[in-house]
């Protein structure tokens, strides 16, 4: 009989968002008349920028003619997209990469989860707590951690607490770690690392021969000048950091799926024989073996955001969601709740009232005001007593949700 990968048995019984969906479905079945407003899962609600739609329509038409039909494309991405990304997101900031250091994919979630395959299972990982579940869960699946402990943490993992007490700024690990996951702007807390703080992490990685896996999926939402838009703005980062970026929240591609990863050739690890090996060709081998490439039509749509009109439309889209964030954050403050984030990120991280457990607050919102959010404890033990709301709803529902909380919630 075939055996299973027993590492999967270490994982908690349900993925966070699956449990949310289960609870909402049960409530909806019992209360079919309920008008539920969803501010939980970070899915977007506004249409794709018009330039993307037009580019995709044109690409579809190309597929209808023999002369312009496209079959298999380069797994790493078409040059028209990779060159546009490098020019607009990096070269415009004085940062240069070769075209074979960028890999287009179906989104940063996939890449953040898959990148661990090119690292040995004996590496010790460090994650912030709370954290986006994909970072931790994929390492558990790979066998890079021990068992789940009574305190909700996995043995063999270095947790970096991020709470209001330390201003959501993770401290450098006290022990040596090999792989560091950083998300900035952060999901779920909506907070950021300043240039000074991020420099400390780059310096730590250089001193300890560590690699930073830097998730910059929300870079388009940064508004404050001292927050780096890419980790490669920090001197020395191209020697120690791999960066993940996404079109999902930048341009509404959650349903069309496109992202990319920068793997500089200068980021290296140590082989069993002691020699230094670049991670770039390893990721290229993995990428081309297990991925057939993002669809041509989607890549044409993604490339359109780098046109002047595309940049204008993307800024309007981001501004729309950030105005929602302002409405939520200020509304929470009005009813006496402490709220963080929502300035450089589309997430608002609030402290639950009276130390209420996160899942209790989830149920309170769902049952009393028919609003769905995300319990903070689902992101890690340090998320207990916190709760995440997203600004990706439409404006009318965002305003309605805040009004419901103002008029109904009592603590």
Secondary structure, 3 states (H helix, E strand, C coil): CCCCCHHHHHCCCCCHHHHHHHHHHHHHHHCCCCCCEECCCCCCCCCCCHHHHHHHHHHHHHCCCCCCCCCCCCCCCCHHHHHHHHHHHHHHHCCCCCHHHEEEECCHHHHHHHHHHHCCCCCCEEEEECCCHHHHHHHHHHCCCCCECCCCCECCCEEEECCHHHCCCCCCCCCCCCEEEEECCCCCCCCCCCHHHHHHHHHHHHHHCCEEEEECCCHHHCCCCCCCCCHHHCCCHHHCEEEEEECHHHHCCCCCCCEEEEECCCCEEECCCCCEEEHHHHHHHHHHHHCCCCCHHHHHHHHHHHCHHHHHHHHHHHHHHHHHHHHHHHHHHHCCCCEEECCCCCEEEEECHHHCCHHHHHHHHHHHHCEECEEHHHHCHHHCCEEEEECCCCHHHHHHHHHHHHHHCCC
